Amino acid sequence: MRPTKTKNRNGQPKGAWLYGIKNNGERYAKPTFYEFSGSENSPEDVKARMEKLNPGKTWEVAENQDELNDKNA
């Protein structure tokens, strides 16, 4: 499948995998996928949006974005 503006090579929507951080400082075991919105092009943009929309919560970008996309294709 050809990648488009909103879909990647696997046919999934483009976005980023983020780990939520618990109140005690630990991160959750599994990351959550969030689609790009508007002019977002990187996981850091998605992280900034999530922190803006959820005050008091913190997020961590998953290091293995490509591996997670392939695994969940």
Helices and strands as residue ranges (DSSP letters): E 15-21, E 32-35, H 43-53, E 58-61, H 65-71
